[in-house]
Amino acid sequence: MIFGYVRPYSEDENMDMQVKALQEYNCDQVYMEKGSSIKGRAELESMLKILCKGDKVVVYKFYCIADSTRHLIELMEHFSARGTQFISLVDHVDTSTKEGQVFFEMMKRVGEFQRDIISERTKAGLQEAKSKGKTGGRPKKPDYNVHRALEMYWSKKYTLTQIREATGISKTTLYRYLDN
């Protein structure tokens, strides 16, 4: 089967342009999102569940189906695992062709490169902060509050809520200190 997928975006809010292009491609079924939200893409999820080997997914352009390079790569991997072909009309990409397959292999490499850049920048930032004496994570509670919370807990005279209110130590933090 040939499945089309559309969702509103700034250049085609009512999706007329996309629907017309998918009709000209003779899609058997078109999934239409009601909104352009990144989250809550019910129609996309429905379509992804039913794809089978030999099916095709057709979109007007990449942005209609994916919100980022990473998301596009994840979708392509899903399609590949299902034996489904992908076609983007405006972008002139068809994974049933050698060129389309090479294109997505390159996309994977670019995605890996982007992840490496983010990872390296994060590590460099953490290292720089560490060299300046800064530490990450939540600020530590003063020792006297922790000791007071532990004493209150062990006395069995106070509820966890009372301990938290008196010391500022949460139940999770208290249990973490009890485990040590």
C-alpha positions in Angstrom: 0.0 0.0 0.0 1.0 3.6 -0.5 0.5 5.7 2.6 0.6 9.5 2.6 1.2 11.6 5.6 0.4 15.3 6.1 0.5 17.8 8.9 0.0 21.5 9.0 3.0 23.8 8.9 3.5 27.5 8.2 3.5 27.4 4.4 0.6 25.0 4.2 -1.6 25.4 7.3 -4.7 23.9 5.8 -2.6 21.1 4.1 -4.2 21.6 0.7 -0.9 21.7 -1.1 0.3 18.5 0.6 -3.0 16.6 0.0 -3.1 17.6 -3.7 0.5 16.3 -4.2 -0.3 13.0 -2.4 -3.5 12.6 -4.5 -1.5 13.1 -7.7 0.9 10.3 -6.4 -2.2 8.0 -6.0 -1.8 7.3 -2.3 -4.1 4.6 -1.1 -4.6 6.2 2.3 -3.6 9.6 3.7 -3.0 10.2 7.4 -3.7 13.8 8.4 -2.6 15.3 11.6 -4.9 18.0 13.1 -2.1 20.1 14.6 1.6 20.7 14.0 2.7 19.8 17.5 5.9 17.8 18.0 4.2 15.7 20.6 0.9 14.0 20.3 1.2 12.9 16.6 -1.5 10.3 16.8 -1.9 9.8 13.0 1.9 9.2 12.6 1.8 6.7 15.4 -1.1 4.9 13.9 0.5 4.8 10.5 3.9 3.5 11.9 2.1 0.6 13.6 0.5 -0.8 10.5 3.4 -0.6 8.0 4.4 -3.8 6.3 7.1 -5.0 3.9 6.6 -3.5 0.5 4.5 -0.5 1.7 5.5 3.1 0.8 5.2 6.2 2.9 5.0 9.4 0.9 5.3 13.0 2.2 5.3 16.4 0.6 8.7 17.2 2.2 10.8 16.1 5.1 9.5 18.7 7.6 6.0 17.3 7.1 7.0 14.1 8.9 10.1 14.9 11.0 11.0 17.7 13.4 14.7 17.2 13.4 17.5 15.4 11.6 17.6 12.9 14.5 13.8 12.3 14.2 14.1 11.8 10.4 16.9 9.3 10.9 14.8 7.4 13.5 11.9 7.2 11.2 14.1 6.0 8.3 15.4 3.3 10.5 11.9 2.3 11.5 10.9 2.2 7.8 13.9 0.1 6.9 13.3 -2.4 9.7 9.7 -2.8 8.4 10.8 -3.1 4.8 8.9 0.1 4.0 10.1 2.6 1.3 10.0 6.3 1.9 9.5 9.1 -0.6 9.7 12.8 -0.1 8.3 14.6 -3.2 9.8 18.1 -2.9 13.2 16.8 -1.6 13.4 14.2 -4.5 14.3 11.4 -2.2 13.1 7.8 -2.7 14.6 5.0 -0.6 13.7 2.4 -3.2 16.5 3.9 -5.4 20.2 3.6 -4.7 20.5 7.3 -4.5 17.8 7.5 -1.8 19.6 4.7 0.2 22.9 6.5 0.0 21.3 9.8 1.0 20.0 8.3 4.3 23.3 6.6 5.0 24.9 10.0 4.7 22.1 11.4 7.0 23.0 8.8 9.6 26.6 9.9 9.5 25.6 13.6 9.8 23.4 12.7 12.8 26.3 10.8 14.4 28.5 13.8 13.8 25.9 16.2 15.4 25.8 13.9 18.5 29.6 13.8 18.7 29.7 17.6 18.5 27.2 18.0 21.3 28.9 15.4 23.4 32.3 17.0 23.0 31.0 20.5 23.8 29.3 19.2 26.9 32.4 17.4 28.1 34.5 20.5 27.4 32.0 22.7 29.3 32.0 20.3 32.3 35.8 20.2 32.3 36.0 24.0 32.2 33.5 24.3 35.1 35.4 21.7 37.1 38.7 23.5 36.6 37.0 26.7 38.0 35.9 24.7 41.1 32.3 24.4 40.1 30.4 21.1 40.5 27.3 19.9 38.8 24.1 18.5 40.2 22.0 19.6 43.0 23.6 21.7 45.7 24.4 19.7 48.9 22.3 20.3 52.0 24.2 21.5 55.0 25.5 18.6 57.1 23.6 19.8 60.2 20.3 19.5 58.4 21.1 16.0 57.2 22.1 14.9 60.7 19.1 16.5 62.3 16.8 14.8 59.7 18.4 11.4 60.4 18.1 11.9 64.2 14.4 12.8 63.8 13.8 9.8 61.6 15.6 7.4 64.0 13.6 8.8 66.9 10.4 7.6 65.3 8.6 10.6 66.7 8.2 12.5 63.4 6.5 11.8 60.1 8.4 12.2 56.9 6.4 15.4 56.2 7.4 16.9 59.6 11.0 16.0 58.9 11.0 17.6 55.5 9.3 20.8 56.9 11.8 21.1 59.8 15.0 20.4 57.9 14.3 20.9 54.2 15.5 17.3 53.5 13.2 15.5 51.1 12.1 11.9 51.6 14.3 10.8 48.6 17.4 12.5 50.0 16.7 11.1 53.5 16.5 7.6 52.2 19.6 8.1 50.2 21.5 9.0 53.4 19.9 6.1 55.2 21.3 3.7 52.5 24.8 5.0 53.0 
